[in-house]
Amino acid sequence: MKQYRITSADINSQADTDCYLSPDDPIHKLMPASMLGGLGSAEALANYINANGTVVAGSNKGQTALEQNIQPGTPEWFKHWFGSKS
């Protein structure tokens, strides 16, 4: 993986704003829910996922490690986390 170093020379100091988000960006719908202590955020996220068909798949390796009492730093731990892609 190639890494890039970003310095202040890479930043356009002539810009009027720091960043720009399109008005139709879904973050605008999710932000108010997060500002209210999370009230409505679950529904907003569910609506976003339903509308866009986006599902983030996770893994249950952490739960499996707890159930099998695999201790961090042991050879079994490294095999569990880095040995397979499942």
Secondary structure, 3 states (H helix, E strand, C coil): CCCCCCCHHHCCCCCCCCCCCCCCCCHHHHHHHHHCCCCCHHHHHHHHHHHHCCCCCCCCHHHHHHHCCCCCCCHHHHHHHHCCCC
